[in-house]
Amino acid sequence: MAFCGSLFILNLYFCINEYSHFSRMEKFTTILKQYWGYDNFRPLQGDIIKSIAAGRDTLGLMPTGGGKSLTFQVPAMTMEGVCIVVTPLIALMKDQVENLKRREISAAAIFTGMTSDEIQRVLENAVHEAYKFLYVSPERLATPAFIEKLKLMRVCLLAVDESHCISQWGYDFRPSYLKIAEVRQYLPDVPVLALTATATPEVVDDIQEKLQFSEKNVFRKSFHRSNLAYVVRTTENKEEYLLRILKNVSGTSVVYVRNRKRTKEIADFLVQNGVSAEHFHAGLTNQVKDARQLRWKNDETRVIVSTNAFGMGIDKAEVRSVVHLDLPDSIEAYFQEAGRAGRDEKKAFAVILYNNGDAVKMRKRVSDSFPGKEMVLKVYESLANYLQVGVGSGLDAVFAFDIADFCSRFKLPILITYNCLKILQQAGYVDLTDEQDNSSRVLFVVGKDDLYKLKNSAEQEKLIHVLLRSYTGLFTDPAYIDEDVLAKRLGWSREQVYEALIALSKDRIVQYIPRKKTPFLTFTREREDSERLVLSKEAYDDRRERYVSRVKSMLDYAQEETNCRSQVLLSYFGEKNTQPCGQCDICLKNKENTVSDDEFSAIAKQIFELLEAEPAVITSLVRKSGLKEQKILKVIRFLLDDGKLVEDNFGRLKVK
């Protein structure tokens, strides 16, 4: 009887557990449908969400376009408190915040370039649970001001995007990411979700160790893309070959090049040859970038020619080709960019156009990326003089930084200077954000009730009305605005909108921060005397060695002649014992040179007939046969090894 009772309780326990699991997934699916309009999760999304819901530290390896953001956004919507999202990509951060707001989900962001008042206001609101999601750049996460407010927040989840940045073995290591682990001590019961699109096995282990996972817990999807054909073509005329590709492969395309000037040159070349194309890079205004991206997404423009600035957050599924005219620095970067082709799972092509000059350029990149240590010290000293930061001061000071002006004043080469600053960043002395296009921001500094009591001019009333109708949350958080959009809705010029906003700002009705496009530089340590500056082995020598190794892997891939390209890529990311893809240029070449049994018999017969007529050297025999060289050579080698053919003293073949 006791056994039966125990069995009943056990069955009841499993039934309750199963029901609880089912109802929880049902809740997640309901939220997915309600806010994002999807009926079901993709396989890996569901697994990651279940792991997070169970309170487990989780690492999700999801390829580009795999829907990473939903793996933290959906479960967080069922939890009490705010979800903190760490990401280095400020443009993506802003984009996700706006997307969430459009879905009527409260969200805010903190990043370099915001005023201290703006940061303080967002943090206060987060403490009072005004947001479901708080996006933070890693540099801001570990500041004393943030930590103080963090202690007062109810946090439900810590999501770390681009988590490979925490690993010194990774291709995009950022020292600021190491601060994330320090924050965990204030969030003892809060699970961490780390996300990345590309990571080698050693980086996977390193991410979990650096983020202090309680146990190893990785969800990964194979990097194999059955619909994507990887191709490398060696050519001295890349532009003409690009045209040939675009004529043979229909549909939209992304063409990647290394520098901004070249984006326009290639786009102009395509247009002159009848291909609809536009160029794209980080130096364009937000308005121009958004317009070009939209035209490409809507198939009004067929080809986007871009630096690596194009791609983050792009969800166009039906891209038929991605072409690289220049090699990226690493397999990781290449895999991410190439992976933007064929997300609809239909046939697509990832093509590299290569020539011997690329190898020379890649080797030069190493010396440019890691200038001599004397040069790094010179840039540091010049920087401190330029920004007037004295020895022993400057900790956490943030400066809008014009690198072109800096280099001009101190007669320094821009590219090498930029890389010196990146080395100083790795060594922990400064932090340099990439160039940001900080859109204009507006916040009402008077309350709603007081606003309507003010005696404003008719023009001001009209602008206030359009502002309130166009943007939400203007009384609690600064909203990113577009003066061109307001001008269109008001029937004014952009200049009129600007002047009217300045007037409202002077009257202390709004706080208006006009758009500014600039990188920001932060001194993360007090300025050192240059003689005391230390570039550690980890910050310089080890990183240089790893960079050289990644460049070599990229060159090896481009120069590969025998192994399936898909297998080479999968092996790099730790996937062994895979099958040849059957569709890359090497697989097709190997297939073309494969000799079937019937072919072997026919070729052997023809060889015997020719040699019985007269002995011949191999080159002469190949020429006389009129057959494909690789195939006849394979048969000749076999017949020689099998003793059916022999060579005489003059190197001529004859039948034994």
TORDO-223695 format. One record per residue (C-alpha): x, y, z; residue in one letter. Coordinates in steps of 0.25 Angstrom, whole numbers, plus 5000, padded with zeros to 4 digits. Layout:
XYZa
...
# end
This chain:
500050005000m
501150095004a
501850074990f
500550104983c
500450234991g
501850274987s
501650244973l
500350324973f
501050444979i
502250424969l
501250424957n
500550544963l
501850624964y
502250594950f
500850634945c
500950764953i
502350784947n
501950754933e
500750844934y
501550964940s
502650944929h
501450944918f
500751064924s
502051144925r
502451124911m
500951154907e
501151284914k
502451314906f
501751284893t
500551374897t
501551484899i
502251454886l
500951464879k
500451584886q
501651674885y
502451624873w
501351554865g
502051414863y
501251284866d
502451204870n
503951214874f
505051154866r
505651034872p
506851094879l
506051214884q
505151124892g
506251044898d
507051174903i
505751234908i
505451104917k
506851104922s
506751254926i
505351234932a
505951124941a
506951224946g
508151164940r
509351244934d
509251224920t
510151244907l
509451244894g
510251234881l
509251274870m
509651314856p
509451454851t
507951474848g
507551364858g
506651454867g
507651464879k
506851584885s
505551504887l
506351404896t
506451514907f
505251604903q
504151494904v
504551434917p
504851564924a
503351614921m
502951504930t
503851534941m
503751644952e
504751754951g
505651814940v
506551734930c
507951804928i
508451784914v
509951804912v
510351834898t
511551914891p
510751944879l
510152084882i
509352094869a
508751954871l
508451994886m
507652114881k
506952034870d
506551934880q
506052034890v
505152104879e
504651964874n
504251924889l
503552064891k
502752044877r
502251914883r
501851994896e
502951924904i
503652024913s
505152034911a
506352134912a
507852134909a
509152184916i
510352204908f
511552304906t
511152434901g
509952454910m
510052574920t
510152534935s
508752594937d
508152504926e
508852374932i
508452414946q
506952434941r
506952294934v
507552224946l
506552284956e
505452244947n
506052104946a
506052094962v
504552124961h
504352014951e
503952114940a
504652024930y
504551874926k
505851884919f
507051964922l
508151964911y
509551994916v
510952004909s
511951924917p
512752054920e
511552114928r
511251984935l
512351984945a
512352134948t
512152174963p
510852244959a
510252124952f
510652034963i
510052114974e
508652114967k
508851974963l
508851934978k
507451994979l
506851934966m
506051804965r
506751734954v
506151604948c
507251574937l
508551614932l
508751594917a
510151614911v
510051634896d
511351614887e
511851534899s
513151494891h
513651634894c
513951584908i
514951484903s
516451514901q
516451404891w
515251464883g
515451554871y
514751674877d
515251674892f
514851794900r
515451814914p
514151884918s
513451754917y
514251694929l
513551794938k
512251714936i
512651604945a
512951704956e
511451754955v
510951604958r
511351624973q
510151724974y
509251624967l
509451494974p
508251424970d
508051484956v
508351394944p
509251434933v
508951414918l
510151424909a
509951434894l
510851434882t
510751394867a
512251344866t
513151274876a
514251174875t
514251064886p
515351134894e
514451264894v
513251184898v
513951134910d
514551274913d
513251344913i
512651254923q
513851264932e
513951414931k
512451434934l
512551334946q
511551234941f
511151144953s
511251034943e
511551014928k
510251024920n
510351054905v
509251044895f
509751054881r
509351034867k
510250974856s
510851074847f
510550994835h
509751064825r
509250964815s
508751064805n
509951154805l
511051124794a
512451184798y
513251224787v
514651284785v
515051344771r
516451384768t
516451504758t
517251634755e
516051704751n
515051704763k
514051804757e
513851724744e
513651594752y
512751664761l
511851704749l
511851564744r
511451504758i
510251604758l
509851574744k
509851424747n
509251424761v
507951504762s
507351574774g
507851664784t
509351674789s
510351734799v
511751764794v
512751784805y
514051874803v
515051924814r
514952074813n
513852184811r
514452244798k
514352104791r
512852084795t
512552204786k
513552164775e
512952024774i
511452074775a
511752174764d
512352074755f
511151974757l
510152084753v
510952124741q
510851984737n
509351974739g
509251914753v
508451984763s
509452014775a
509652114786e
510852124796h
510752124811f
511752144822h
511752204837a
512152344832g
510752364826l
509652434833t
508552354840n
507552404830q
508352364818v
508752224824k
507252204828d
506752244814a
507752154807r
507552034816q
506052054814l
506152054798r
507051934799w
506051854808k
504851894799n
505651844786d
505751984780e
507251974781t
507851844777r
509251854783v
509851924795i
511351944795v
511851964809s
512851954819t
512651864831n
511651974836a
510551904829f
509851784834g
509551794849m
508151784851g
507851754836i
506751654835d
506551644820k
506451494818a
506451484803e
507951534800v
508451444789r
509951484789s
510951544799v
512251584791v
513551624798h
514451704789l
515451714801d
515751614812l
515251634826p
516251624837d
515751494843s
514951364840i
513951414850e
513651544843a
513551484830y
512551374835f
511651484841q
511651564828e
511551444818a
510451394827g
509551514823r
509251434810a
508151334809g
507451354822r
506151304815d
506851174814e
506851174798k
508051164790k
509051284792a
510551304790f
511651364798a
512751404789v
514151454792i
514951524780l
516351504783y
517751534777n
519151524781n
519151674785g
518151634796d
519251554803a
520151674803v
519051764808k
518751674820m
520151664824r
520251824824k
518951824833r
519751754844v
520851864844s
519751974843d
518851904854s
520051884864f
521052004862p
522352004870g
522152034885k
522952164884e
521852214874m
520752174884v
521452254895l
521552374886k
520152374883v
519752364898y
520652484902e
520052564890s
518652524894l
518852574908a
519452704903n
518252714893y
517252694903l
518052774914q
518052664924v
519152674934g
519852554940v
519052494952g
517752554947s
516652524937g
516052394943l
514652374936d
514752504929a
513952494915v
514352574903f
513652594890a
514852554881f
515152594867d
516252494862i
516552574849a
516752704857d
517652634867f
518552564856c
518652694848s
519052774860r
520152674864f
520552624850k
520152484852l
519652384842p
518152354845i
518052204843l
519252174852i
518852274862t
517452204863y
518052074865n
519052134876c
517752184883l
517152044882k
518451984888i
518352084899l
516852044901q
517351894902q
518351944913a
517252004921g
517752154919y
516652214911v
515352174904d
514952214890l
513552194885t
513352184870d
512852304863e
511452324868q
510352394861d
509652454873n
508252494868s
507652614874s
506952594887r
505752674894v
505152664908l
504052754914f
504652814927v
503252874930v
502152774935g
500952754926k
499952834935d
500952954935d
501152944920l
499752974917y
499753094926k
500953164919l
500653274909k
501453224897n
501453284883s
500553214872a
501753164865e
502253104879q
500853044882e
500852974868k
502252914870l
501952864884i
500652804879h
501452734867v
502552684877l
501552624887l
500752554875r
502052504869s
502852454881y
502452384894t
503052394908g
503552534906l
503252574920f
504152464927t
505252434917d
505952504906p
505352454892a
506252444880y
505552534869i
505752564855d
505652714851e
505352674836d
504152594840v
503652704849l
503852804838a
503052724828k
501952714838r
501952864841l
502152904827g
503352984832w
504852974827s
505852904836r
506453034840e
505153084845q
504952954854v
506352974859y
506253124863e
504853094869a
505452984878l
506553074882i
505553174886a
504753074894l
506053034901s
506453174904k
505053194911d
505353064919r
504152994913i
504952884907v
506352834908q
506852824894y
508252754890i
508452774875p
509052654867r
510552634868k
511352544861k
512652504868t
513352394875p
513652404890f
514852384898l
514952344913t
516152344922f
515952214929t
517152234938r
517852364943e
518852414933r
520152344935e
521552404932d
521852344919s
523152274925e
522252204934r
521252154923l
521252004923v
520751924910l
520651784916s
520951654909k
519451624909e
519051764904a
520051774892y
520951644890d
519851534892d
518851614884r
519751644873r
520051494872e
518651454872r
518351564861y
519451504852v
518851364855s
517451414850r
517951484838v
518751354834k
517451274836s
516651374827m
517851364816l
517851214817d
516351204815y
516451294802a
517651214797q
517051074800e
517050984788e
516650844793t
515750844805n
514250884805c
514051024809r
512950994818s
513750894825q
514850984827v
513951094833l
513250984842l
514550934847s
515051074851y
513851084860f
514050944866g
513150854857e
513850734853k
513550614845n
512550684836t
512250654822q
512750724809p
511650824805c
511650784790g
511350924786q
512551014789c
513551044778d
514550934783i
513450824784c
512950864770l
514350854765k
514650724772n
513350664766k
513650714752e
514950634753n
514350514759t
514450394750v
513350294750s
513550144747d
512950164733d
513850284730e
515050204735f
514850094726s
514650184714a
515850264717i
516750144720a
516250084706k
516650214699q
518050224706i
518350074702f
517950104688e
518850224687l
520050164693l
519950034685e
520050124673a
521350194678e
521950224692p
521750364697a
522050454708v
520950494718i
520750634712t
520650584698s
519750474702l
518750574709v
518850664697r
518550554687k
517350494696s
516550624696g
516050584710l
515950674722k
517450674728e
517050644742q
516250524739k
517250464729i
518450484739l
517650414750k
517450294741v
518950294736i
519450304751r
518550184754f
519050104742l
520450134746l
520250094760d
519549964756d
520649924746g
519849934734k
520650044728l
522150074729v
523150184726e
524350164717d
525750224718n
525250344710f
524050374720g
523050314710r
521850234714l
521550094708k
520649984710v
521349874718k
# end
